[in-house]
């Protein structure tokens, strides 16, 4: 059973290409009513309904040959359909037949085609290519995940997924590399006792492999548990509140992610081990902790840079279906954003002296107030620039991504407010009432508090929202055609449309271009008169078009004098209760909403959906914090002898804690500065790219609140990460630490 299939065969077999016109599938409901089963014969005959009619010049006329009946064909029942999708339509009285058979029985019926795109094909490109010969049914807002805000949200989730992968790689790689350096003396002892290079390598590689396997198992189990929990909470890659009925584990991406974790973990062990195995054993034994073995870490950051910029993007594209299925433009934007983040991080890794210089400059004002801690931190920064740069890189990449992704949230908020100011503010919307004559609605305009009123006819079936709006609704004071005599005359006398900006983006149209619509009298070209959000909106879809009702009557036989929807602009401080009662006397509606309520709903929807960004960013920030704790703890263990000497010379607990807190603070300050400097231009790139791929016109708004939070979060992460290694260092016994090897 496929929950996304058009139908499901409950018993029997499905149709295939060799059946010809001899077999059909029928719904179980219809089979019970007819008393037929698998293999029974049926006669499929043309409908006895009235002759086919089409709208021509405002009148329903009989199609030439419309009374010609199709053939009656004898067929066999090959399968019975379960009560699902198509089989539920028409109260279950459904027959699924080959297209050629349906054409023989109903030769004059209008044909609809479903295009199944090839994996990776861009749906917008397909639509653009087919629109020259076919009328495309654009129901993007009704398609799962194809709404503009959903596409923006989904692309943000992709960026977060890549960010999590980058952070995980940095933490694992740096932790294992530092751990191996701390165990250099063990390598030297094994070599002196006669162990070969291969034996030494196998000991540490097996150790790394066991850690990798254990981490992959825990990571996969934790990831599946987190995904299941989010599904139960209705948190998805399409936003919040999307119900998921089926929970499936994508085996290929999960296996690929686990394999990628194994690969990077082994790389974290293998590369420094490869360098250490070529050193003379005596030189290794003479090393005193990480400070003397720092020369082994010089190439680690360069190797990590290659992995970060070269291997990770390709791996992410290969393992992520959400990326592989998108169009070329969307992948380009995603890789552009990810490339900027990783390239900037990589530059910090291969040029650690830049970070070291900044760190030493930050310590200058503290030399007089905290002389010993500042001196020791400056020494650490100078002796281990690679480790220091990697810590800054990991923290700043997360903060950069937070600033950039928050540009999306603020841009969507601004987009809603911008659209609301043009089409919803101070509006009242009424619908679900019986059709009312437009002439009778003049009384609505006379109601005290009503500044203007727009009346809408029924929607034409053209694949998008096309309604009729009388010209007098558009020439009012403040109307989109006010005072423009040329446009008014064109709207009255020619087939023209006024379209929304979202419609124009989705259909790649501008003012002055034409849109062909299929009518009963053939294809008719409608000229786009204006692109604006200030006319014709009704709370259902932001991709709409309006035209003079006379053209809907001529081309689609929609009564131009009947109004089915109404939008009112009301004066400030107007009481809605009495106003609504007076409107009900003319237009007895069942549904009522204010534009301000709809605006607040859209804003809450964006806020609710993008709350997932905050949760995921917080989890990734915790991952970075764990990485900082690991590297600082390992470094503290590597400097145990040095710390023991300082304690023996009289360094107190407070000064020792200050040293670790100062190191975490320097990392945090540099990370915050880098995040702000890189996050602002990156946010511009993110919003511009998403406007291109998602059909948005969202403005670029700087998230000042989150810019202010960047140094706060950075300091909190850096200082909290320094507490554990600082506490451990304070508890060291000075005499034992001096003898530490």
N, C-alpha and C positions, 0 to 999 in steps of 0.2 A: 504493500500500500504506500502510495506517495501522497502526502497531504497537500502538495502543490500541483498535483496533476489535474487535468480538466475532468477526468473521470477515472473510476477504478472498476475493474472487472471483478465482480464477486464470484462468478462461476463461469466456466467455459473458457474460451480463448479470445484474445484481442484480434482486431482486424490486422491484416498485413497486405503488402502490395500485390500478392498473387490472388487475392480474393476477387478482384474485379468488382462488379456490381451485384454479386450473388449473395452477400452476407451483410447483416447489420447487427448492431448491439442495441438492446432495449433495456430501459430501467426496470428494476424489479417491481415497482408499483404498477407500471403499465403491463408487465407480464402477468401479474396476478389478475388484473382487470380483464385482460384478453384471454386468460386461461391457456397461455402458451408457455413452452419451455425450450430448453436447448435443442436445436435441430429441427424445430417445427417450422412450417412454411407460413409466410405472411405475404400479403399484398400491400405494397406501398403505393398509394394513389395521391394525385394532386388534391390540394385543399379545395373545398367548395365555397370558399369565401368570395367576397365581391371582387370584381375585376380590379387589377392593379391600377392604382391612380398615383399621379405625381403632381407636384405643385408647379404650375406654369403660369407666370404673370398673375399670381395671386389667386388662381383658381385650381381646384383639384380636377384634373382631366384624366381620362382613361388612356392608359398607355396603348399605343398601337399594337394590336395582337394580344392585348391583355386578357381577352376572353379565351385565348387559345390554351387549352389544358395541356399539361405535361403528360408524360406516359405513366401508365400503371405497370409496376414492375413486381415480379414475384421474387422473394428473397427468403433466405433461411436465417434463423436466429443463431448466431455464433456465440454470443456471450450475454450475460446478465450484469447490469451495472448496479453497484451498491449506491445507497442514498447519499451521494457525495457530489459536490460541485455541480456540473451540468445536469446530472441525473436528478437534482432537487428542483430544477426549474419546471415551470408550467405544471406544478403539483405532481411532479414525477412522471408526467406523460411525455417521455423523451425517447427519441430514436437517434442513435449515432450511426451514420452511414458514410460511405466513401463520397468524396466531393463530386465525382462524376455521376453517381447515382442521384445525389441531391439536385444536381443541375438538370438531369433528365426529368425528374418529377416536378421541379419548380424552376423552369427555365428563366423566369423573369425576376426571381428574387435577387436582392442586392447581396453581393459577395463581400465577406470580410476575411482578411488574411492575418494570420499571426506570424511574425517574423522571429525566429529563434536565432539570436546572435551567436556568432562564434566566440568562444572564450577569449577574452581580451579585447574584443571589438568595442569601439566606443559607440554607445547608443545614440549620442548626439550626431555623430558622423553618419550613422545609418539613417537616422531620421532626415538629415539634410539631403542625402542622396535619393531617398524614396519620395520626398515631398514634391519632386517635379512631375511624377506620374501618378501618385496616389494621395488621397486625403488621409493624413496621419491622425489617428485618434490620440491626442496628447492628454493623457490622464496622469501626468507625472506626480501631481499632488496625492493621487490615490494609490500610487505604487509604493510598495514597502521600501522605505529607504531612499526614495527618489525626490522627496521634498528638498527644497534648497537648504533649509536649516538642518535637515537630517544629513544631507551630503556634507555640509560643513562640519557637523559633529563627527561624522564617520571619519573624515580626513584628519580631524584632531586626534581621534583615537589611534589612528595609524601612526601619527607622529609620536604619541605617547608609547605605543608598543615598541617602536624603534628606540626610543629613549630608554625604556626599561632594559632592552637588550644591551645597549651601550653601557649603561650603568652596571649591569650585572657583569659584563665582561671586564670593565675596569676594576671592579671590586675583587673579582676572582683572580684576575691576572696579577694585580699588584700585591694582593695578600699572599699568594703562593710564591711570587718572586721574592718578596721580603722574607718570607719564612725560610725559603731555601738559603738565602744569604746568611740568615742567622744560624743556619746549620752547617756553615762552611767548615768549621773545625771538625765536625763529625766526618765530613768527606775526606779531610786530610788524614785523620786517624785511620780510616778504612783503607786509604791508599797506602799508608805506611805499613799497615799490617798485611799487605800483599794482595788486596782486592784489586781486580782489574777495573779499567774504566767502564767496561760493559756491565760488570757486576754492580758497581756503584750506581750507574745509570738506571739499571733495572730496579734496584731497591727504591729509589726515589720516584721512578715512573710508576711502579706498582702502587706506591703510597698515594701518588697523585690520582691514579686511575680509580682506586677505591674511594677516595674523596669525591671524585667526579661522578661515579656511579651513584653513590649515596646521595649526593646533592641533586642529581638528575631525577632520581626516584622521588625524593622529598619535594622537589620543585614541581614535577608533573602532578603529583598527588595534590599538592597545595594549590596549583593553578586550576585543576579541575574542580576542587572544592570551592575555590573562590568564584569560578565561573558559574557553578551550580547555585551558590548563594546569591550571586548577582541576578541570575535568571529568576530565582524565587522572589527577589525584591523588585523584579521588572526593570533592572538596569541593564541596558543593552548598548550595542554600538550604534544604535539609532536613536538613543535618548532614553529617558525614563518614562515608565508607564506603558511599554510595549510588551504585551503578554506573550510568553513563549510556551507553547503547548508540548513541544518535543525537545528533549535535551539529548544531543548527540555529541560524542567526543570525536573531533576530526583527527583521525589517527595519523595521517601523513604530516600535517603541521606539528602535531605534538611530538612525533618521533623525530622530526627534523630539528625542533627546538632542543630536545634532549641530546641529540647528536651534536648540535652546535655547542651546548654546554660542556659536553665531554671534550670536544675539540679545543675549546679555549682554556679549559682547565689543564689539559695536558700541555698546551702551549705555555701556560704560566709556569709549569714545572720544567719543561724541556729546554726552553731557551736559556735561562740562567744556568741550568745544569750543563748545557752544552758548552758554555763559556768556562764554567768552573772546572770541568773535567780536564781541560788542557793546561791548568796551572800546576806548577811543581808542588808536591805535597808539603815540602818544608815552608814554602811561601804561604800556603793556606794555613798551616799550623801557627805561623807567626802573626796572622791576622787577629786583631782584637775587636771583635764585634763588627757591626755594620759600618762603622766609620772607616775602618781600614779596608773594607771590601767594597767600598762604593764604586771603585773603578769597574767592578763587574756589572753594575747596573746602568752604565752609560749607554749601552746598546739596547737595553730593554725598552726604553721609551720610544726609540726609533722603530723597533720591531712592533710595538704596540700601536704606533701611529699608522703603520702599513696595514695592520689588521683593522684598525678603526675606520680608515678611509676607504680601503680597497675591498676587504673581505666582507665586512658587515652589511653594506648596502645590497650587494649581490645576494648574500644569504637571506636577508630579510625579504627581498623580492621573491625569491624561490620558495620560501616557506609560508608566505602569507597569502591566502586566497583573496582577501579583501583588496590587496594591491594588484595581484595578477589579473583580476577580473576587471579592473578599471581601465579607462581610456588612456590614451597616450598623454594628453595634457595633464591629467590628474597624477599620473606617475611622475611626470616631469616636475610638477609643483612639489610633490612629496619628497622626491630626491633632492630638489633644490634646497628645501628647508633643512632636510637631514644633512645634506652635504655641507651647508654653511655651519651648522652646529658642530659636526664632527671635524671639519677642517679647522675651525677655530680651536676646538679642543686639542686636535692633533698638533697644531702650532705651539700650543702651550707645552705639549709633551716633548717636542723635538727642540724647543728653545727654552729650557727651564731657567736659564740665566735671566731671562726677562722677568719671570716671577720672582726669582731670588733678589734681583735689584729692587723691585717694588717692596718686597718684604723687609729688606734691610732699611729702606727709606721710611717705612712705617714705624720701625723700632727706634729711630733717632729721637723723637720726642720723649720716649720712655726711658732712655738711658740714665737720666738723672734721678727719676722717681723710682725705677725698679732696675738698678744697675746690674745685679747678678742675673736675674731671670732674663732681662733683655740681652745681656751678653751671651748667655747660653743658647737662647733661641736663635740669635744671629749666627752662632757657631753651627747650630743644627741646619739652618737654612743654607749656609755656605757649604757644609760637608755633604749634604744629601739633597741637592737641588732637584733631582729627578723625582724623589718621593714627595717633596714639597709641591712640585708642579702638578703631579698627578692628583694630589689631594685638592688643590685649587681647581683643577680641570673638572673633576667629578662634581664638586659642589656648584661650580658656576654653570655647567651645562644644564643642570636641573633648574636653576634659577632663571637662566636664559629661556629655557623652554616654557617655564611658568609665565614669564612676561610675554613671550610671543603668543602662547595659546590664549592668554587672557585678552589679547587683542581681538581674538575671534569673538569671545563673549561680548565684549564692549561694542564691537562692530555690529553684531546682531541686535543688541539693545538699541543702538543708535539707528539702525535700519528700521526697526519697528517704530521708534518715535518719529523718525523722518516720514515714514509712510503714514503714520497716524495723523501727523500734522496736516498732511495733504488731503486725506480722505476720510478720517474717522473722528477726529476731535470735534466735540459738540454736535455729533450726529446721533440720530435715533434710527434704528432699523426695524422694520415690520415685515412679516411674511406669514405664510400659511393661512392666509385668509382667502375667501372666494374671489375669483377675478372680478375686478371693479372697473367700470367704465372710466376712462381717463377724464372725460368731461366732468364727471361727478367729483373728481379729486380736487377740483378748484376750490372746493370748500375747505380742504385741508390747509391750503395756503392762507386762508383767511383766519385761521385759528390764532389767537394771541400767543406770541412767543415763537411762532414758526417763521423763520427768516426765509427759508427756501425749501423746496421739496423736489425730489427726483423720483420718477415713476418708471418701473421696469416692466417690460413685457415678458412673456415666457422665453425660455432659453432655446435657441436654435440648435439642432443636432448637427454640429459641424466639427466635433472633436475637441472643442474648447468652449469656454463660457462666452457666448455671444448673445447679448440681450439688446432689446430696443429701448432707447431713451429719447423721448420727444425733444425737439430742438429747443423749445422754450425752457426746458430744464437746464440747458447749457448756456443760454444767452443771458441768464439772470445776472444780477449784480454779484460779482465775484466768480461767475461761472467761467469755464475754460474757454468759451467762445465769445465772451463778452466783448463787444466793440469790434470784433474782427469780421468784417462784412464778407470778405472773400471766403473764409473758412465756413461761415454760416451758410453762404450760398452753396458751397460745395457739399456740405453735410446734407442739405435739403435736396439737392438736385442730382447728386451722383452717389454711386455705391462707394461709400467711404466708411472707415472705422476709426474710432478713437480707442487706443489700446493702452494698457498699463505697462509700466517699465518692466515688470517681471515677464509679461507676455512677450514684449519685444526682445528681451534677452533670450528666452527659451525658443523663440522662432527666428532669431537672427534677422530681425527686421528693424527698419528705421522709418521715420516720417517720409512720405513720398513714395515708398515702395508699395507693392501690391501683394495681396494674399488671395490665392485662388480657392474658392469654396465650391463644393459639388452641390448643385441644386437639381430640382426636377427637370429644369430646362437645359441642363448641362453645366459646365464650369463657368463661374462668374468671378471676375476679378474685383476685389474690394481694395481701394486705395487707403493706405494708412494716413489719416489726416493729421494726427497728433499723437505723441507718446506722453502720457501724463497719468498720475495716480489720483488726480483731483476730480475725476468724473467717473461715475458708473460703478464704483466699488460697492459690493455687498458682502458681509462676512461669510465667505465660503472659500474663495480662492483668490489669491492676489494676481493670478494670470487671467485677465479677462479682457473683453472688447465690447464696445457698444456701437450701435449704428442707429440710423433713423428707423423707426418702426415700419415705415412704408416699405423698406427693402426686405425686412423679414416677412412682411405680408406677401410681397410679390414673389419672393424666392422660396419661402418655406411655409406659406399659408398660415402664418401666425397672426392672430387678430391684433392689428395695430392699435385698437382702441381699448384693449383690456390690459389693466395693470395688475400684476401678481405680486410685486414687491414694491417697497417704498422706503426711501431714506430721507429723513428730515434733518435740516440744520436748524438748531434751536438757539434762541437768544440766551445770553448768560443769565443765571439766577432764575430760570424758568422752572416752575414746579412740574415735575414729570407726571405725577399722579393725575391731576386734572387734564393735562395735555393728552395723556394716553386715553382717557375716557372720551374726550372729544374726537380723537382720531378713530376710536373704535366705532363711533356712530357712522362714519363713512367707510372705514376699512376694518371690518371685524376680524382682526388678526388673532392668531394663536401663539405667535412667537414674537418676542420683543427683546431688544438688547440695545444698550447704549454703546457708542463708539469708544468711550473711555473705558467701559468694562471690557470690551474686546481688546483694547490696547493693553490693559493690565493683564489680561489672560495670556496674550502673546509674550509679554515680558516675563510673567511667571513661568511660562512653558520653557523659554530659553534658560532662565535661571535654574529651573528644576533639572533640565537635561544636562546642562553643563556643570552641575554639581559633581558629576562623575569625574570631570577633569580635576577638581580639587582633591577628591579622594585618591585618584591614581597618582597625582603629583605628590601628595603627602606620603603615599607608600614608597614611591621612588626616592623621595627625600630621606625617608627612614633607611632605605637601602644604602644611600650615600653616607648617612650617619654611621651605619654599621661598618662601612668600609673605612671611614676615618678612625673609628675606634680600633679596628683591626690593625691598620698601619701604624697608628701611634702606639698601640700596645706592643706590637712586634718591635718597633723601633726602641721603645723603652727597655724591652728585654735585651735587645742588642747592645744597649748602652748601660747595662747593669753595672759593669765594672766602673764606668765613669761616674755613674750616680753614687755608687758606693764610696768612691774617693771624695766626692763632693760632700756627702753626708759625714764622712770621717773628718773632713776639714771644717765642719761646723755649719753646713747649709741646713737651715731649718725646714720644718714641714711646710710652713706657709710659703716660703720662697720656692720650694720644689713644686707645690701646687700652682703657684703663679707662673712658673715656667711652662707647664703644660697648658694652662688656660691661655697664656699669652700666645703660644704656638697655634692653638685652635682659633684664637681671635684674629691673628694675622691671616690665616687661611680664609677665615670668614670675610674679612674686610676686602681682601683682594678679589675673592669670588663674587662679592656683591658689586664691586666696581665694574668688573668685567661683565657681569650679568646685565647691568643697566646699559653699559655702552654697546653691547652686542644685541641685547633683547629689543631695543627700540627699532633699529633698522630691520631686524628679523621679523618683528611684528608687522611692519609695513609689507614685507615680502609675503608673509602668510596670508594677510587679508586680501592683498591684490591677487594672489594666486587662487584663493578660494572664490573670489568674485568671478574669476574666469571660468573655473570648472563647475561651479554650482549655480551659475546664472543669477548671482547676487549683484547688488549695487550698494553694498554696505560701505559706509564711510570709515575712514581710519581714525580711531579714537584712542588716545593714550590712556592706559589704565593706571591713573595716578595712585590709586589706593594700593595696588599691588607693587608699584615701584617703591612706595614707602615701606611695604612689607618685606621687600627683598633684603635690606640690611638686617632687619629684625630676625627673619628666618635664618639668614646666614649666621648671624652671631649665636642664635639659639642652638643651631646644629653644631657649630664649631666648639662652643663652650661645653655643651652636653657631651660631645664626643671626647673631650679632653678630661672629663671628670674621672672616668674609669681608669685610664692609664695613669693619671695623676695619683689617684688613691692607691693604686697598686705600687707605684714607686715609693710613696710615703711609707708603706708597710714593709719595704725591703729592709733586711738586716744589713747594716753597714759592713760588718766584718765578712759576712757571707758574700755580699755583693762585690767586695774588693777581690775575693778569690774566684769570682765567676769566670768561667771560660766558655 
